């Protein structure tokens, strides 16, 4: 493998990881918000 290809693959893996990290954070935030909303309505 030549260095250019390696760096490209690494970059793609990095961005994919970043994307899924953001998706995960987004989902957990929404879950927290829903939980807070339900909690407020329950009172």
C-alpha positions as CSV (number, residue, x, y, z in Angstrom):
1,X,0.0,0.0,0.0
2,X,1.3,3.4,-0.9
3,X,1.2,6.2,1.8
4,X,-1.4,8.2,-0.1
5,X,-3.9,5.3,-0.1
6,X,-3.2,4.6,3.5
7,X,-3.9,8.2,4.6
8,X,-7.1,8.2,2.5
9,X,-8.4,5.1,4.2
10,X,-7.4,6.4,7.6
11,X,-9.2,9.6,6.8
12,X,-12.3,7.8,5.7
13,X,-12.3,5.6,8.8
14,X,-11.8,8.7,11.0
15,X,-14.8,10.5,9.4
16,X,-17.0,7.5,9.6
17,X,-16.1,7.1,13.3
18,X,-16.8,10.8,13.8
19,X,-20.1,10.5,12.0
20,X,-21.3,7.6,14.1
21,X,-20.0,9.3,17.3
22,X,-22.2,12.3,16.4
23,X,-25.2,10.1,15.6
24,X,-24.8,8.3,18.9
25,X,-24.5,11.6,20.9
26,X,-27.6,13.0,19.0
27,X,-29.6,9.9,19.8
28,X,-28.6,9.9,23.5
29,X,-29.5,13.6,23.7
30,X,-33.0,13.0,22.2
31,X,-33.5,10.0,24.6
32,X,-32.6,12.3,27.5
33,X,-34.9,15.0,26.3
34,X,-37.8,12.5,25.9
35,X,-37.1,11.2,29.4
36,X,-37.2,14.7,30.8
37,X,-40.4,15.5,28.9
38,X,-42.1,12.3,30.1
39,X,-40.9,13.0,33.6
40,X,-42.4,16.5,33.6
41,X,-45.7,15.3,32.2
42,X,-45.8,12.5,34.8
43,X,-45.8,15.0,37.7
